[in-house]
């Protein structure tokens, strides 16, 4: 059994989750569920980044303690992910004692390596990014990611990390392991960042809401150094348990935080004498109806609100089907309606309804024994294509494979015309084989689509296979539905009744 440790970026505790956040979480969940389907031992971690200036500001605005504020926010985010069936194994919070212990150990190791020193920082700081900015990174004096906020000029004595000492090792890493940063376009961006790397400040003097710097109570740990360590604290570092899972197999992040995950983080790990993660995947951004998702701009939609349209599984499907996992994309209600109607209700839903109805009508609900030659090669090729796609984090490619099988099965229904075969007793064996091929293909499609639409595919699998356990991918080649009792049930994806003006 292979081990697979996957993480998402931990979300910052200063606001509510929106549908853009859901893209990252659903995408990572698809990968985690796929790996379980492969038979891997999986650890899937998400969480909340709860220290820093933004959190302190948000709590102060509400006149409550920062811990009380982060408790509220964490509950809201966890509720959002539960509603979308995100199957994480741990939700790490940076205010937890286990996390503080990990951060302190990281700093101890980096200090023992001689990579920390006191110095004076003078420059611009964006509270929105919790990041220092050079003048080249600013547009008209403001951070391009948070143009509504003024950047702050900071000048204070801080602890610095000798990031520049790892420039050559990081460049060598990018050459030796081209798959470390993906997709490829991100790798090229990271290389340019590494070439210009400088030492960085890793503490704050004027911010009490954070982890105290070990041995220096006048300073707190810089929020990004704090946050990145969550990937270790979530698996038991600095205790021995972390060795079972570390190094991480995959960090899933947004493209705007590659500097922290692909430059700062590997350098920190090298300094601490720890192994580097196997891969970082930096997905793109999502707009809503062509505009940036923003509460102030009136384009904010929460995950639960978006799921109200057709359910959580339909939203999960649409996000992965419509938004490129390796680039930017747009969420459109019109496209959501189109894909739901055409692909879910018509293609997949109609196939399930027709296949199960015909088994009920012509064979009293029991799948007949059959030779099973029809569509067998298509199913085998589909599973191979699906594996190749998802092994490479090509989430849309996995859907293409599964729905290619759905399309083939729908075409097979029209070509074989079971309703005509049923009228001729001499063609009973042919009808048996046709029905068996359809149910077998429907069963394989249900398995392959489970990572994308877990609730609906669990429903479909039960209609097809009853209480039989869901097979792994390796078991699909031996799948034989002969003798299974099927249930048609209500429409899997009911025809849409779109609310006017939605």
N, C-alpha and C positions, 0 to 999 in steps of 0.2 A: 504493500500500500504506500503510495507516494504522499508526502506531506505538502500542504499548500497553505501558506499564510498570506491572507490578503487584507489590506486596509484601505479605508478612504481617508481623505483629509478630515480632521476633526473640525467641526463647525464652530464659528466664533459666537459666544453667548451674548450678543448684543441686539438680537432681533428675531423675527419669526422665519420659519422655513418657507421657501416659495418653490414653485414648480421647477425652477432652474436647478435648485439643490437636488431635487428628486432625480434628475438625469444621472448625476454621479452615483447616487445611492442605488438606484435601480440597476444601472450598468454593472456596478461592482457585485450586486446581488446575483445578477445573471451569471457572472463568472463563478462566484462561490457555489451557486447551485449546480452549475455545469460540472465543476470539479467534484462535487459530491456524487453526481450522476456517473462520473468516471470511476468512482470508487475510491477517490482520494480522501485522506484525512485532512479536513479543512478547518482552519481558524479564520473567522471573519470578524474584524474589529472596526468599530466606528466610535464616535465620541464627541465631546465638547471641549473647546479651548476656552478656559474660564478666567484667565488672568489678563491684565493689560489695561491700558488707558481707556479704550472704548467701553469695556465692561464697567470700569469704575464710573465713567461718565453716565452710562445708562442707569446704573443704580442710583447715582446722585440725583439725576433728573426725577426719579420716582421716590426719592427720599427714603430709600430702604438700604439695608446692608447689602454689599456686593454678593455675599454668599446666598442670601435670600433670593436675590435677583437671579443668580445663576441656577439655583434650584428650580425656580419657576420655568426658566428658559429650557433647561435640560428636559423637564417633564413634557413640555410642549413639543420639542423636537422628537423625543422618543415616541410620543403619541402619533406624530406624523408618519414616522417610519413603520410603526406597527400597522397603521392603516394601509400601507402599501406592501405589507408582508415582507419587509426587509429582514432577512434571516441572519442577522448578526449574532455572533457568539458572545461578544462583550461590548459594552458601551463605556469606554474609559472617560473619566472626567479629570481634568488637570488639578482640581482642588482635592483630590483623594490622597490620603496618606501614602498609599502604595506608589503613586506617581511622584510625589515629592521625594521619596527615597530613591527612586530611579534617577531623577534630575541631580540630586546631590552626589550620587555615585558617578554620574557622567562628568560632572565638574571636577570631582576629585581625581578621576583618571586623566582628564585633559590637563589639569594642573600638574600632576605627577610627570606628565610628558614634557612639561615646560612650555606649553602652548598658550598659557594665560598670563597676561601682564596688565598692570594699571597704566592708563593713558588718558588723554583728554580728547573727548569727542566734541567737534563743533560742526554743525551742519543742519540740514533740513530733515524733519521727521513728519511722516504722514500718519496720523493717529488712525485713519480709516484702514490703512494697510498694516499698521503696527510695523512700519518699515522705514529705515533711513533712505533718503533720496538724494541723488546727486542732481546738480543743476541740469544735466543732460536728460534726466528722466522726467523733468517737469515740463509742462506745457503752459506757457504764459504764467509761470510761477505757481502752478497748481499741479497736484497729482492727477494724471489722466484717468485713473480709476475712481477718484473721489473729488471731482472738480468743484463740488459744492462746499468743500472744506478747505480752509487755508492750511498750508503746511506750517509747521512750527519750527522756529530756529532753536536748536538746542546746543548748549555748551556746558559740559559737565565732565567730571572725572569718572571713568567707567573701567570695568574690566574688558580687555580686548582678547580676542581669539586670533592666533597666528594663522589665519586662513591662507595667507599668501604662501606659507611654507608647504602647502599641499597642491599648489598649482600644477606642478609637473606630474604628480601622482594622479590628479583628476584628469588631466589631458590624456595620460596613458590609459586610464580607465576607459575613457570614451573611445579610444582606438582599439583596445584589446577586446572590449565588450560592446560592440555596436548596438546590441539590443538592450543595454542598460537604460537608456532613455528612449521612449517611443511615444508617438510615432516619429518617424525620421526627421521631420521638420523641427521638432522640439530639440532633438539631439544637436542639430546645427546651431540653434539658438543658445543652448547650454554651453557649447564649445566656445562661443564668443564671450559668454559671461566668464568662463574660467580663464580665458586668456587675459582678461582685464581685472582679475581678482585682487582684492586688497584685504588687509586685516579688518575685522568687524568688531564693533562694540557688542558685548554680550550681557551687559547689566544696565540697570536704570537706577539713578540716584533719587529721583523725585517722585517715584511711583510706589506707594506702599502696598498696592493690591497685586501681589505676586509672591513667588517663592523666595524667601530671604536667601541672599547669597551665602553659601556656607563659609562661616568664619568672618563675615563682613555684614553686620546688621544694618549698615547705612545704605545698602543696595539690595535690589531684587533682581532676579534672573530675567533677562530679556525674554519677552513672551514667545518669540519663535524658537529659541533654544529650549525653553520650557515645553512648548507644544510638540516639537519634533520628537522629543523623547517618549511621547505617548506610545509610539510603536514598540518600544522596549518594555515600558512599564505594564502594558496590557498583557504581556506574556510572562510576567514574573521577574523581570530584571530588577535588582541585581541578584536575586536568588538563582538557584540552579535550574529552576523549571523553565526559564526562558530558552535554554539551549535546545529544548525539543523543537521549538518553532523557529528560532532565529537561525539564519537570516530570513527576512520577509521575502516571500515569493513575488509579491506585486503590491506596489503602492499606487492607488488610483487617486489622482489629484486634478485640479483645474490648471490650465496652461499659465495662469497668472502667478502661480507659486512654484514654478520650476526652479527658480534661483535657490529657494530655501531647501527644496527636496533633492535637487540634483547637484548642488554646489555645497551649501552649508552642511547638509545632513551627512553626505558621504565623508566630508572632511572631518566632521565631529566624530564619526565612527572610527575613522582611521586614527585619529588622535587618541581615542579611548581604547584602541586595540580590539575593535569589534568588527565582525564581518559586515560587508555591504549588502544591501538588498539586491535581489536578482534583477528586478526591473521596476522602473517608474513609468506609469502610463499617464500622460497629460492630455486630457480631453479638452475640447474647445468650449466656447460659450454658446448659450442659447438665448435668443431673443423671443419676445412674445408679440405676435402680430407685427414683426419687423422692428420692434422698439426694445430698448433695454428694459429688463424687468426692474421696476422701481416703484416703491410705495408712493413716493412723492409725485411721480409722473402718472399715477393711476394705472399702471400696468402690472400690479402685484396680484398674483394668483397663488394661493396656497395649494399644496398637494391634495389635501382633502377636498377642497373646492373643485379642483380639476377632475378628481375621481368621481365626483357626483354625476358627471355626465353619462358615463357608461360603466362605472365600476373601476376598482383598483387595477384589475388585470388588463382591462382595455387601455388604461392610461399607461401602464408599464409597457404594453406592446407598442403603443403609439410613440412613446418617447424613444425607444430603441429603433423602431422602424423608420422614423422620420428624421431624427437628429443624428448626424454622422458621429461615430464614436472617436473619430480621429480628426474632427474639424468642427467648425461652427455650424449652427443650424437655427431654424425658426420654428416656433410652436404656433400653429394656426388652428383655430377652432374649426374652420372650414375643412382643412386637411384631416383633422381628427375625425370629423363626421364621415368624410369620404373613405378613409382607411377602415373605420369601424364597419361601415355598411358593406363595402366591396370585399374586404379581406377577411374580416371576422364573421359578420353575419352571413354574407353570401358564400364565400369560398369554404371556410372551415365549418361554420355552423350548418350550412346546407349539406355538406358532405356527411357530417355526423348524423343529421336528421334522416337523410335518404338511406344511408347504409344500415343504420339500426332499425329504421322502419321496415326495410325490405327483409331483414332477417326475421323480424317479428311477424311479418305478413306471410312470408313464404316458407319459413322453417320454425314457426312457433317460438321465436326468440332464442333458439339455440344455434350457434355457429356450426355448420356441418363440417364433418371431416373432409379434407380436400387435399389435392396434390400440392396446391399452393405455389405453382410456378408463376402465375400472373403477378406482376409487380414485384416479385422477389428481388430481381436484380436492381430494380429502381430503388427499393428500400435499402439494399446493401450499399449502393452508391451514395444514397442520401446520407446515411449514417457516416460514411467516410468523409464526405464533403463537409458535413456538420462538424465533425471532430477537427478537421484541418482548420476550419474557420475559427472555432472557439479556442483551440490551442494557441492561435495567434491573436486572441482578443478581438477578432472580427465579429462583433455581435450582430451586425446586420447580415453578414455572410451566413451566420447560423440560421437566421430567420429565412433567408433566401433558400437555403437547403431544405428546411422543414416545409416551407410553403411550396417549394417545387414538387415535393411529394404529394401535397394536398392537391395541387393542380393536375398532376399525373393521375391521381385517383379520381378526380372529377371527370377528367377526360375519359378514363377507363369506363366509368359508369355510362357515359353516352355511347361509347363504342360497343360495349358488351350488351347494353339494353336488357338488364335483368328482368324487367317486366315482360319482355317478349319471350325470354327463355322460360319464364314461369308458366307460360301458356302451352308449352310443348313438353309432355312427360318424357319424351325421348332425350331431352337435353337437361335432365335433372342433374347429372354429374357436372355438366358445364355450369349450371346455375350455382351448385355447391361451391365450385372452385371460384366463381366470380364473387360470391358473398364472402367467402373466406379471405380472398385477396383484399377486398375492401375493408373488412374488419381488421385484418392484420396491418394494413397501411394506416388505418385510423389509430390503432394502438401505438404504432411507431411514432406517428405524428404527435400524439399526446405526450409520449415520453420526451421527445426532442423539444417540445414547446413548454415543458414544465418549468425550466428555469426562467422563462419569460412571463408566463401566466400561471403561477402555481395553483391558485384556487380553481380556476376554470379547468385546468388540465387534470387536476385531481378528480373533479366532477366527471370529466369525460372518461378518464381511466376507469372509474368505478362503474360507469354505464357500460363500458366495453368488457372489463375484466372482473367486475365484482370486487371481492375483498382480496384478490391477489395482490401481493406487494409490487410496487413499481420496480421494474427491472433496471439494472445498470446498463450502460451502453454496451458493455461486453456481452450481456445476456440477450441483446436484441436479435442477434443472428439466429438464436435457437427459439425465438418466439413463435408459438403455434397456437392460434386461438380456437382450434377445433374443440368443440364441446362447450365453449364458454356460453353462459347465459347473458344476454344483453338486455339493456333497458333503454328505451328511446328517451324518456323524460321530456321535460319542457325544452323549448329552444335554448341552445347553449348561449347564443348571443342574440337576444330579442331584437327585432327590427327597431331602429331608433325612432324616438319621438322627440326631435330636437326642439328645445324651448326657443320660442321666437326671441330674437335679439341677443341670444347667448354669444 
